């Protein structure tokens, strides 16, 4: 299920051009709510990994995945960090009981 179709202002990409030139104010408000929520979840996972003694293992796993799946395509002018790719890439590391 995707709710983007119900909100026309969400039909934009996260690219520098889109953000600087095309994002409407509603999308900036939405991003301003999602980014702190993402930061809170990230900090909760870091705290849980630290308390379980798994922090360096998790950092290593994440670094290897970034090196294999993100860094090789990051320099391409055609690269688009699609939300499904982001969900897969980050979601496979968010597996702690937080």
C-alpha positions as CSV (number, residue, x, y, z in Angstrom):
1,X,0.0,0.0,0.0
2,X,1.3,3.4,-0.9
3,X,-0.4,6.6,0.3
4,X,1.5,8.9,-2.1
5,X,-1.3,9.0,-4.6
6,X,-3.6,10.5,-2.0
7,X,-1.2,13.4,-1.3
8,X,-0.1,15.2,-4.5
9,X,2.6,17.1,-2.7
10,X,4.4,13.8,-1.9
11,X,5.1,13.0,-5.6
12,X,8.7,14.3,-5.4
13,X,12.1,12.7,-5.1
14,X,14.8,13.3,-2.6
15,X,17.4,14.9,-4.9
16,X,19.1,18.2,-4.5
17,X,17.3,19.7,-7.6
18,X,13.9,18.5,-6.4
19,X,14.5,19.7,-2.8
20,X,15.8,23.1,-3.8
21,X,13.4,23.8,-6.7
22,X,10.3,21.7,-6.5
23,X,9.4,20.6,-3.0
24,X,6.2,22.3,-1.7
25,X,6.0,23.5,1.9
26,X,3.8,20.5,2.9
27,X,6.6,18.1,2.0
28,X,9.1,20.1,4.1
29,X,6.7,19.9,7.1
30,X,6.4,16.1,6.5
31,X,10.2,15.7,6.2
32,X,10.6,17.8,9.4
33,X,8.4,15.2,11.2
34,X,9.9,12.1,9.7
35,X,13.6,13.0,10.1
36,X,13.4,13.3,13.9
37,X,11.4,10.1,14.2
38,X,14.1,8.3,12.1
39,X,16.8,9.8,14.3
40,X,15.0,8.6,17.5
41,X,14.6,5.1,16.1
42,X,18.3,5.1,15.0
43,X,19.4,6.2,18.5
44,X,17.2,3.5,20.1
45,X,18.9,0.8,18.0
46,X,22.4,2.2,18.7
47,X,21.6,2.2,22.5
48,X,20.2,-1.4,22.3
49,X,23.2,-2.6,20.4
50,X,25.6,-1.0,22.8
51,X,23.8,-2.5,25.8
52,X,23.9,-5.9,24.2
53,X,27.6,-5.6,23.3
54,X,26.8,-5.8,19.6
55,X,27.5,-2.2,18.5
56,X,30.8,-2.8,16.7
57,X,29.3,-5.9,15.0
58,X,26.3,-3.9,13.8
59,X,28.5,-1.0,12.6
60,X,30.6,-3.5,10.7
61,X,27.6,-5.2,9.1
62,X,26.1,-1.9,8.1
63,X,29.4,-0.6,6.7
64,X,29.9,-3.8,4.6
65,X,26.3,-3.4,3.2
66,X,26.9,0.2,2.4
67,X,30.1,-0.7,0.6
68,X,28.5,-3.4,-1.4
69,X,25.1,-1.9,-2.2
70,X,25.3,1.9,-2.0
71,X,28.8,3.2,-2.5
72,X,29.3,1.7,-6.0
73,X,26.2,3.5,-7.4
74,X,26.3,6.7,-5.4
75,X,28.5,8.7,-7.8
76,X,26.1,8.0,-10.8
77,X,24.2,11.1,-11.9
78,X,21.2,8.7,-12.5
79,X,21.2,7.3,-9.0
80,X,18.0,7.7,-7.1
81,X,17.8,6.6,-3.5
82,X,14.4,5.0,-3.9
83,X,12.3,4.4,-0.7
84,X,12.0,0.7,-1.3
85,X,15.8,0.4,-1.6
86,X,16.3,2.5,1.5
87,X,13.7,0.5,3.4
88,X,15.5,-2.8,2.4
89,X,19.0,-1.4,3.1
90,X,18.2,0.1,6.5
91,X,15.4,-2.4,7.5
92,X,17.6,-5.4,7.5
93,X,19.8,-3.8,10.2
94,X,16.9,-2.7,12.4
95,X,16.4,-6.1,13.9
96,X,17.0,-5.4,17.6
97,X,14.2,-5.6,20.2
98,X,13.9,-1.9,20.9
